[in-house]
Amino acid sequence: MIFYPKSYFNSILEIDSNFFLKNNIKAILLDIDNTILDTEDNMVEGLEDWVKNIQNQGIKFCIVSNTNKKKKAERMSKILDIPYVYFAKKPLKFGFKKAKKILQEENNQNIAVIGDQVLTDVLGANRCKMYSILVAPLKSSDIWVTKFNRLLEKQILKKYFRENNIEIKNKCKK
């Protein structure tokens, strides 16, 4: 199903370089909001080391975010020393294609997209035939549009988790 991620993790830090190598991933597109940065602008602790470790395996990164705040995307880009696409308009293909061009990765199937939302990150990745990875959101607070999306997501994920026998360990923090 187009709304189902190819893989699910409770935290981005659970995904190790072997997972990417095993799945022939050569590039990773990272969402910002509630994936690597919580709603209070706190970055996932250990993220910089995680990115460097994955990069040491020859895997490239690019931030792809729907944020319209260029400074936020720019700041994360500088901290992680990776390029960025902001105002990506996910799930439209625009931002994914732009990141693919930046990373000079030819094959969409070698690109993983990591994000916390089904209706933007997963749907967009699947529409582009990229490897979709859903992670649990860092916090339960969201902007109004995302709150609405989460209502629809909840129904999709309930079925996905049941069908794939996935237990949720890490409920997002308030």
Secondary structure, DSSP 8 states (H G I E B T S, - for coil): -TTS-SEEESSGGG--HHHHHHTT--EEEE--BTTTB-TTS-B-TTHHHHHHHHHTTT-EEEEE-----HHHHHHHHHHHT--EE-S--TTSSHHHHHHHHHHT---GGGEEEEES-IIIIIHHHHHTT-EEEEE--SBS---HHHHHHHHHHHHHHHHHHHHTT-------B-
